């Protein structure tokens, strides 16, 4: 099965990003495909390389980057939501790219299921 994911909350303000990441890992381990992860609203904060959690905490941004590199997952950050939060191309972590809502619509069309994490 091919999944599209949407994450709409920040990496450390809600469990949604962790849950989306664990869902993606589990789906891939079972042989499914993650077609795209679309970061929307405060979810765009999952994409900034300026995130520096304490050493004993998980680094959610790096987890997404590593997963995308290992499995060739398209990590898309909503341009409007990103710009409202001061996130531009130069602060994106590895594997993330900025694009428009059309990528979310495309994911909804091409994936068998679009799973939403967050509000």
N, CA, C and O atoms as a DFTB+ gen file, in Angstrom:
476 C
 N C O
     1  1       0.851      -1.174       0.000
     2  2       0.000       0.000       0.000
     3  2       0.897       1.237       0.000
     4  3       1.984       1.232       0.576
     5  1       0.431       2.269      -0.642
     6  2       1.166       3.533      -0.742
     7  2       0.474       4.567       0.151
     8  3      -0.717       4.841       0.005
     9  1       1.257       5.137       1.086
    10  2       0.729       6.119       2.021
    11  2       1.264       7.509       1.732
    12  3       2.427       7.679       1.365
    13  1       0.407       8.491       1.902
    14  2       0.807       9.886       1.970
    15  2       0.549      10.326       3.398
    16  3      -0.465       9.946       3.983
    17  1       1.443      11.117       3.970
    18  2       1.273      11.582       5.337
    19  2       1.235      13.100       5.366
    20  3       1.897      13.765       4.569
    21  1       0.454      13.642       6.292
    22  2       0.460      15.073       6.532
    23  2       0.694      15.290       8.023
    24  3       0.015      14.696       8.860
    25  1       1.658      16.143       8.347
    26  2       1.982      16.470       9.739
    27  2       1.710      17.953       9.927
    28  3       2.261      18.786       9.208
    29  1       0.849      18.288      10.906
    30  2       0.453      19.692      11.059
    31  2       0.791      20.282      12.427
    32  3       0.294      21.354      12.771
    33  1       1.621      19.604      13.207
    34  2       2.045      20.172      14.488
    35  2       3.563      20.117      14.597
    36  3       4.221      19.300      13.952
    37  1       4.100      20.997      15.421
    38  2       5.540      21.097      15.582
    39  2       6.158      19.862      16.219
    40  3       5.455      19.021      16.778
    41  1       7.475      19.761      16.130
    42  2       8.153      18.556      16.582
    43  2       8.166      18.354      18.092
    44  3       8.258      17.215      18.548
    45  1       8.079      19.403      18.866
    46  2       8.178      19.254      20.317
    47  2       6.977      19.803      21.072
    48  3       7.015      19.910      22.298
    49  1       5.918      20.151      20.363
    50  2       4.728      20.701      21.015
    51  2       3.598      19.694      21.118
    52  3       2.631      19.916      21.846
    53  1       3.709      18.605      20.407
    54  2       2.632      17.622      20.340
    55  2       3.228      16.287      19.917
    56  3       4.308      16.256      19.326
    57  1       2.563      15.211      20.201
    58  2       3.039      13.869      19.879
    59  2       2.888      13.528      18.388
    60  3       3.426      12.518      17.935
    61  1       2.185      14.331      17.644
    62  2       1.839      13.991      16.262
    63  2       3.052      13.718      15.380
    64  3       3.027      12.774      14.590
    65  1       4.101      14.508      15.490
    66  2       5.270      14.295      14.647
    67  2       5.954      12.969      14.970
    68  3       6.334      12.222      14.069
    69  1       6.106      12.685      16.264
    70  2       6.680      11.390      16.671
    71  2       5.823      10.232      16.170
    72  3       6.344       9.235      15.671
    73  1       4.522      10.371      16.304
    74  2       3.614       9.315      15.870
    75  2       3.688       9.117      14.360
    76  3       3.694       7.983      13.882
    77  1       3.745      10.215      13.610
    78  2       3.858      10.118      12.146
    79  2       5.160       9.426      11.764
    80  3       5.177       8.579      10.871
    81  1       6.245       9.782      12.435
    82  2       7.544       9.164      12.155
    83  2       7.501       7.665      12.457
    84  3       7.958       6.857      11.648
    85  1       6.960       7.294      13.602
    86  2       6.880       5.870      13.965
    87  2       5.953       5.113      13.012
    88  3       6.220       3.960      12.675
    89  1       4.875       5.752      12.581
    90  2       3.971       5.144      11.597
    91  2       4.726       4.884      10.296
    92  3       4.627       3.800       9.722
    93  1       5.476       5.875       9.838
    94  2       6.230       5.733       8.591
    95  2       7.238       4.587       8.690
    96  3       7.345       3.769       7.777
    97  1       7.974       4.531       9.797
    98  2       8.951       3.451       9.995
    99  2       8.275       2.080       9.982
   100  3       8.763       1.146       9.346
   101  1       7.156       1.968      10.685
   102  2       6.434       0.695      10.761
   103  2       5.881       0.298       9.394
   104  3       5.961      -0.868       9.007
   105  1       5.328       1.249       8.672
   106  2       4.784       0.962       7.337
   107  2       5.893       0.482       6.399
   108  3       5.715      -0.492       5.668
   109  1       7.024       1.163       6.421
   110  2       8.152       0.768       5.568
   111  2       8.663      -0.621       5.942
   112  3       9.006      -1.415       5.066
   113  1       8.713      -0.913       7.232
   114  2       9.179      -2.221       7.698
   115  2       8.256      -3.343       7.238
   116  3       8.689      -4.485       7.088
   117  1       6.991      -3.018       7.014
   118  2       6.018      -4.018       6.558
   119  2       5.914      -4.068       5.036
   120  3       5.060      -4.768       4.493
   121  1       6.780      -3.331       4.353
   122  2       6.814      -3.388       2.896
   123  2       5.943      -2.371       2.184
   124  3       5.804      -2.428       0.962
   125  1       5.359      -1.451       2.917
   126  2       4.545      -0.403       2.301
   127  2       5.440       0.739       1.831
   128  3       6.629       0.783       2.146
   129  1       4.857       1.647       1.085
   130  2       5.600       2.794       0.562
   131  2       5.057       4.080       1.179
   132  3       3.848       4.241       1.342
   133  1       5.963       4.986       1.517
   134  2       5.562       6.333       1.935
   135  2       5.816       7.233       0.733
   136  3       6.963       7.535       0.404
   137  1       4.754       7.652       0.093
   138  2       4.845       8.416      -1.150
   139  2       5.351       9.833      -0.891
   140  3       6.147      10.367      -1.665
   141  1       4.886      10.435       0.197
   142  2       5.282      11.812       0.516
   143  2       4.859      12.105       1.949
   144  3       3.873      11.560       2.445
   145  1       5.624      12.979       2.608
   146  2       5.213      13.543       3.893
   147  2       5.098      15.043       3.664
   148  3       6.063      15.701       3.275
   149  1       3.909      15.569       3.910
   150  2       3.639      16.991       3.710
   151  2       3.531      17.647       5.077
   152  3       2.712      17.238       5.901
   153  1       4.354      18.664       5.323
   154  2       4.365      19.382       6.591
   155  2       3.602      20.690       6.413
   156  3       3.938      21.511       5.559
   157  1       2.566      20.867       7.236
   158  2       1.627      21.967       7.080
   159  2       1.428      22.663       8.429
   160  3       1.723      22.074       9.469
   161  1       0.943      23.882       8.431
   162  2       0.748      24.680       9.646
   163  2       2.033      24.653      10.480
   164  3       3.118      24.836       9.928
   165  1       1.935      24.427      11.800
   166  2       3.124      24.392      12.643
   167  2       4.004      23.179      12.360
   168  3       5.132      23.104      12.847
   169  1       3.504      22.247      11.591
   170  2       4.301      21.087      11.195
   171  2       5.543      21.456      10.409
   172  3       6.490      20.672      10.346
   173  1       5.556      22.644       9.804
   174  2       6.732      23.076       9.044
   175  2       7.960      23.210       9.946
   176  3       9.091      23.188       9.461
   177  1       7.743      23.348      11.250
   178  2       8.870      23.446      12.180
   179  2       9.641      22.126      12.299
   180  3      10.720      22.094      12.892
   181  1       9.106      21.061      11.752
   182  2       9.825      19.783      11.701
   183  2      10.960      19.824      10.693
   184  3      11.790      18.915      10.664
   185  1      11.012      20.848       9.875
   186  2      11.949      20.891       8.749
   187  2      13.156      21.801       8.949
   188  3      14.026      21.847       8.080
   189  1      13.239      22.516      10.048
   190  2      14.308      23.485      10.187
   191  2      15.567      22.898      10.823
   192  3      15.505      22.227      11.854
   193  1      16.691      23.160      10.197
   194  2      17.960      22.675      10.733
   195  2      18.420      23.509      11.926
   196  3      19.455      23.211      12.522
   197  1      17.674      24.538      12.278
   198  2      18.006      25.365      13.431
   199  2      17.577      24.725      14.753
   200  3      17.896      25.237      15.826
   201  1      16.858      23.612      14.672
   202  2      16.419      22.890      15.867
   203  2      17.614      22.267      16.576
   204  3      18.414      21.566      15.957
   205  1      17.734      22.525      17.882
   206  2      18.815      21.951      18.680
   207  2      18.270      21.438      20.001
   208  3      18.322      22.148      21.005
   209  1      17.748      20.215      20.019
   210  2      17.239      19.663      21.274
   211  2      18.396      19.296      22.211
   212  3      19.529      19.144      21.754
   213  1      18.128      19.153      23.503
   214  2      19.173      18.714      24.422
   215  2      19.744      17.361      23.993
   216  3      19.076      16.588      23.306
   217  1      20.985      17.083      24.403
   218  2      21.665      15.846      23.981
   219  2      20.899      14.582      24.349
   220  3      20.960      13.589      23.623
   221  1      20.186      14.605      25.459
   222  2      19.485      13.395      25.907
   223  2      18.066      13.289      25.348
   224  3      17.309      12.406      25.751
   225  1      17.700      14.177      24.428
   226  2      16.364      14.160      23.814
   227  2      16.485      13.686      22.373
   228  3      17.568      13.723      21.788
   229  1      15.388      13.249      21.813
   230  2      15.376      12.815      20.412
   231  2      15.474      14.029      19.496
   232  3      14.973      15.104      19.826
   233  1      16.111      13.856      18.361
   234  2      16.250      14.941      17.384
   235  2      15.314      14.601      16.222
   236  3      15.705      13.924      15.271
   237  1      14.090      15.078      16.316
   238  2      13.041      14.705      15.372
   239  2      13.378      15.125      13.944
   240  3      13.122      14.373      13.004
   241  1      13.943      16.306      13.772
   242  2      14.287      16.789      12.431
   243  2      15.292      15.842      11.781
   244  3      15.124      15.466      10.621
   245  1      16.326      15.457      12.510
   246  2      17.329      14.527      11.969
   247  2      16.729      13.166      11.666
   248  3      17.133      12.509      10.707
   249  1      15.770      12.737      12.475
   250  2      15.102      11.446      12.209
   251  2      14.409      11.475      10.850
   252  3      14.540      10.543      10.056
   253  1      13.667      12.557      10.587
   254  2      12.977      12.679       9.295
   255  2      13.983      12.699       8.142
   256  3      13.785      12.030       7.128
   257  1      15.064      13.471       8.303
   258  2      16.077      13.564       7.248
   259  2      16.682      12.194       6.947
   260  3      16.832      11.815       5.785
   261  1      17.022      11.468       7.986
   262  2      17.630      10.138       7.810
   263  2      16.657       9.167       7.144
   264  3      17.034       8.432       6.232
   265  1      15.404       9.167       7.601
   266  2      14.397       8.275       7.014
   267  2      14.199       8.585       5.532
   268  3      14.098       7.676       4.708
   269  1      14.145       9.865       5.203
   270  2      13.961      10.269       3.800
   271  2      15.135       9.820       2.948
   272  3      14.944       9.351       1.826
   273  1      16.347       9.958       3.469
   274  2      17.536       9.559       2.712
   275  2      17.580       8.044       2.507
   276  3      17.930       7.572       1.425
   277  1      17.231       7.299       3.527
   278  2      17.291       5.832       3.445
   279  2      16.224       5.245       2.533
   280  3      16.449       4.216       1.896
   281  1      15.062       5.892       2.465
   282  2      13.923       5.314       1.728
   283  2      13.434       6.190       0.574
   284  3      12.390       5.920      -0.020
   285  1      14.191       7.236       0.263
   286  2      13.828       8.143      -0.842
   287  2      12.403       8.675      -0.703
   288  3      11.597       8.595      -1.630
   289  1      12.115       9.220       0.478
   290  2      10.797       9.784       0.769
   291  2      10.828      11.281       0.486
   292  3      11.775      11.975       0.857
   293  1       9.800      11.761      -0.165
   294  2       9.658      13.176      -0.495
   295  2       9.111      13.919       0.729
   296  3       7.965      13.706       1.125
   297  1       9.927      14.786       1.324
   298  2       9.516      15.601       2.476
   299  2       9.223      17.009       1.983
   300  3      10.136      17.744       1.607
   301  1       7.954      17.381       1.987
   302  2       7.530      18.665       1.424
   303  2       7.004      19.582       2.524
   304  3       6.197      19.177       3.360
   305  1       7.475      20.810       2.505
   306  2       7.088      21.830       3.471
   307  2       6.205      22.851       2.751
   308  3       6.587      23.381       1.708
   309  1       5.037      23.120       3.304
   310  2       4.108      24.086       2.698
   311  2       4.742      25.472       2.681
   312  3       5.152      25.985       3.722
   313  1       4.820      26.072       1.505
   314  2       5.490      27.363       1.353
   315  2       4.803      28.472       2.152
   316  3       5.482      29.267       2.801
   317  1       3.492      28.538       2.117
   318  2       2.784      29.608       2.823
   319  2       2.971      29.479       4.331
   320  3       3.247      30.469       5.008
   321  1       2.824      28.282       4.853
   322  2       2.998      28.060       6.289
   323  2       4.441      28.301       6.704
   324  3       4.694      28.837       7.783
   325  1       5.392      27.911       5.858
   326  2       6.806      28.102       6.168
   327  2       7.162      29.586       6.218
   328  3       7.800      30.040       7.168
   329  1       6.757      30.331       5.213
   330  2       7.094      31.757       5.173
   331  2       6.474      32.514       6.344
   332  3       7.089      33.436       6.880
   333  1       5.268      32.135       6.742
   334  2       4.637      32.778       7.906
   335  2       5.457      32.569       9.175
   336  3       5.384      33.368      10.108
   337  1       6.232      31.497       9.204
   338  2       7.026      31.147      10.392
   339  2       8.514      31.431      10.206
   340  3       9.339      31.010      11.017
   341  1       8.850      32.146       9.132
   342  2      10.239      32.532       8.904
   343  2      11.128      31.418       8.400
   344  3      12.351      31.502       8.515
   345  1      10.539      30.380       7.845
   346  2      11.318      29.245       7.341
   347  2      11.474      29.387       5.836
   348  3      10.494      29.417       5.091
   349  1      12.725      29.472       5.406
   350  2      13.056      29.588       3.988
   351  2      14.005      28.459       3.615
   352  3      14.470      27.718       4.480
   353  1      14.289      28.333       2.327
   354  2      15.147      27.255       1.833
   355  2      16.450      27.108       2.604
   356  3      16.896      25.993       2.875
   357  1      17.067      28.247       2.962
   358  2      18.393      28.189       3.582
   359  2      18.393      27.594       4.992
   360  3      19.457      27.238       5.498
   361  1      17.236      27.476       5.636
   362  2      17.205      26.870       6.974
   363  2      16.604      25.472       6.975
   364  3      16.412      24.876       8.035
   365  1      16.306      24.947       5.789
   366  2      15.744      23.599       5.720
   367  2      16.815      22.542       6.001
   368  3      17.952      22.651       5.543
   369  1      16.432      21.536       6.752
   370  2      17.316      20.401       7.012
   371  2      17.411      19.546       5.748
   372  3      16.610      19.697       4.825
   373  1      18.381      18.661       5.716
   374  2      18.576      17.772       4.567
   375  2      17.321      16.960       4.274
   376  3      16.670      16.440       5.180
   377  1      16.999      16.864       2.994
   378  2      15.875      16.046       2.552
   379  2      14.552      16.768       2.438
   380  3      13.616      16.243       1.835
   381  1      14.451      17.962       3.002
   382  2      13.207      18.732       2.948
   383  2      13.238      19.695       1.775
   384  3      14.301      20.171       1.377
   385  1      12.062      19.978       1.224
   386  2      11.949      20.977       0.167
   387  2      10.659      21.754       0.364
   388  3       9.696      21.242       0.934
   389  1      10.647      22.978      -0.103
   390  2       9.461      23.835       0.002
   391  2       8.661      23.750      -1.290
   392  3       9.219      23.792      -2.386
   393  1       7.342      23.630      -1.145
   394  2       6.459      23.612      -2.307
   395  2       5.068      24.036      -1.841
   396  3       4.880      24.420      -0.687
   397  1       4.114      23.964      -2.734
   398  2       2.765      24.431      -2.436
   399  2       1.797      23.326      -2.075
   400  3       2.147      22.146      -2.051
   401  1       0.568      23.737      -1.794
   402  2      -0.489      22.798      -1.415
   403  2      -0.819      21.793      -2.512
   404  3      -1.405      20.744      -2.247
   405  1      -0.445      22.114      -3.728
   406  2      -0.671      21.161      -4.819
   407  2      -0.001      19.821      -4.562
   408  3      -0.476      18.784      -5.025
   409  1       1.118      19.842      -3.814
   410  2       1.813      18.595      -3.482
   411  2       0.986      17.742      -2.524
   412  3       1.039      16.514      -2.581
   413  1       0.220      18.392      -1.642
   414  2      -0.674      17.654      -0.751
   415  2      -1.817      17.033      -1.550
   416  3      -2.173      15.874      -1.336
   417  1      -2.383      17.800      -2.461
   418  2      -3.457      17.287      -3.316
   419  2      -2.943      16.119      -4.157
   420  3      -3.612      15.094      -4.287
   421  1      -1.753      16.286      -4.723
   422  2      -1.141      15.232      -5.526
   423  2      -0.947      13.958      -4.704
   424  3      -1.187      12.853      -5.192
   425  1      -0.517      14.118      -3.471
   426  2      -0.320      12.968      -2.594
   427  2      -1.654      12.274      -2.318
   428  3      -1.731      11.045      -2.304
   429  1      -2.690      13.061      -2.101
   430  2      -4.020      12.489      -1.876
   431  2      -4.527      11.706      -3.074
   432  3      -5.267      10.735      -2.915
   433  1      -4.136      12.121      -4.266
   434  2      -4.552      11.433      -5.490
   435  2      -3.724      10.169      -5.724
   436  3      -4.274       9.119      -6.055
   437  1      -2.409      10.267      -5.553
   438  2      -1.510       9.162      -5.896
   439  2      -1.384       8.092      -4.819
   440  3      -1.105       6.934      -5.131
   441  1      -1.584       8.462      -3.561
   442  2      -1.461       7.488      -2.476
   443  2      -2.773       6.721      -2.314
   444  3      -3.846       7.217      -2.657
   445  1      -2.665       5.510      -1.789
   446  2      -3.867       4.734      -1.481
   447  2      -4.584       5.313      -0.264
   448  3      -5.812       5.279      -0.175
   449  1      -3.794       5.846       0.674
   450  2      -4.343       6.459       1.882
   451  2      -3.539       7.710       2.213
   452  3      -2.313       7.716       2.096
   453  1      -4.226       8.763       2.622
   454  2      -3.589       9.965       3.142
   455  2      -3.896      10.011       4.622
   456  3      -5.054      10.139       5.018
   457  1      -2.863       9.907       5.444
   458  2      -3.037       9.849       6.900
   459  2      -2.577      11.183       7.489
   460  3      -1.474      11.650       7.206
   461  1      -3.433      11.785       8.309
   462  2      -3.177      13.100       8.879
   463  2      -2.781      12.959      10.352
   464  3      -3.444      12.261      11.118
   465  1      -1.693      13.630      10.734
   466  2      -1.215      13.625      12.108
   467  2      -1.214      15.066      12.615
   468  3      -0.524      15.924      12.064
   469  1      -1.982      15.323      13.654
   470  2      -2.105      16.673      14.215
   471  2      -3.512      17.178      14.079
   472  3      -4.420      16.440      13.696
   473  1      -3.691      18.457      14.399
   474  2      -5.031      19.052      14.401
   475  2      -5.621      19.091      13.017
   476  3      -6.745      19.561      12.838
